[in-house]
Amino acid sequence: MATLTNEQIEAKQQQLKQLAEQAKKLKDELVEAGAWPLEEDDLNDVAGGCYHPYLDYNDPPLPKR
């Protein structure tokens, strides 16, 4: 494992923050242009949901055991 000084760690954290902001800006531009579709699976992941191919989500919830 690489050993980094506190200054190097701080610089890398700042660089990561800048890259994350840049990536978000690029993604937002693509979404606005309609070139980045929001897939249902992605929306489920963000919302904390999951998709199961054998469940009908219109059915009432199963009883608790």
PLY file of the C-alpha trace (Angstrom):
ply
format ascii 1.0
element vertex 65
property float x
property float y
property float z
element edge 64
property int vertex1
property int vertex2
end_header
0.00 0.00 0.00
1.30 3.46 -0.89
2.23 5.78 1.91
1.04 9.34 1.36
1.72 12.47 3.30
-1.15 14.48 4.72
-0.57 17.08 2.00
-0.75 14.43 -0.73
-3.93 12.99 0.75
-5.50 16.44 0.91
-4.48 17.17 -2.70
-5.94 13.85 -3.89
-9.17 14.44 -1.99
-9.47 17.87 -3.61
-8.73 16.39 -7.03
-11.37 13.70 -6.48
-13.91 16.33 -5.45
-13.19 18.37 -8.61
-13.46 15.29 -10.83
-16.74 14.28 -9.21
-18.15 17.78 -9.81
-16.95 17.67 -13.42
-18.52 14.23 -13.97
-21.83 15.41 -12.48
-21.82 18.47 -14.73
-21.18 16.32 -17.82
-23.93 13.88 -16.84
-26.39 16.73 -16.21
-25.63 18.15 -19.66
-26.23 14.74 -21.25
-29.50 14.28 -19.35
-30.65 17.74 -20.42
-29.79 16.89 -24.03
-31.74 13.65 -23.77
-28.61 11.62 -24.40
-28.56 10.01 -20.96
-31.72 7.99 -20.47
-32.78 7.34 -16.92
-33.41 3.61 -16.82
-36.01 2.21 -14.45
-33.33 0.05 -12.80
-31.20 3.13 -12.11
-34.16 4.93 -10.56
-34.92 1.90 -8.39
-31.31 1.77 -7.19
-31.36 5.44 -6.25
-34.69 5.05 -4.47
-33.45 1.98 -2.61
-35.84 -0.32 -4.41
-35.11 -3.48 -6.23
-36.65 -5.29 -9.15
-37.52 -8.95 -8.98
-38.73 -10.53 -12.22
-41.11 -12.94 -10.45
-42.95 -10.39 -8.32
-45.93 -8.38 -9.47
-45.55 -5.04 -7.72
-49.30 -4.41 -8.08
-50.05 -7.31 -5.71
-50.63 -6.56 -2.03
-47.60 -7.14 0.23
-47.00 -10.63 1.56
-48.00 -11.23 5.20
-45.22 -11.12 7.75
-44.20 -14.39 9.37
0 1
1 2
2 3
3 4
4 5
5 6
6 7
7 8
8 9
9 10
10 11
11 12
12 13
13 14
14 15
15 16
16 17
17 18
18 19
19 20
20 21
21 22
22 23
23 24
24 25
25 26
26 27
27 28
28 29
29 30
30 31
31 32
32 33
33 34
34 35
35 36
36 37
37 38
38 39
39 40
40 41
41 42
42 43
43 44
44 45
45 46
46 47
47 48
48 49
49 50
50 51
51 52
52 53
53 54
54 55
55 56
56 57
57 58
58 59
59 60
60 61
61 62
62 63
63 64
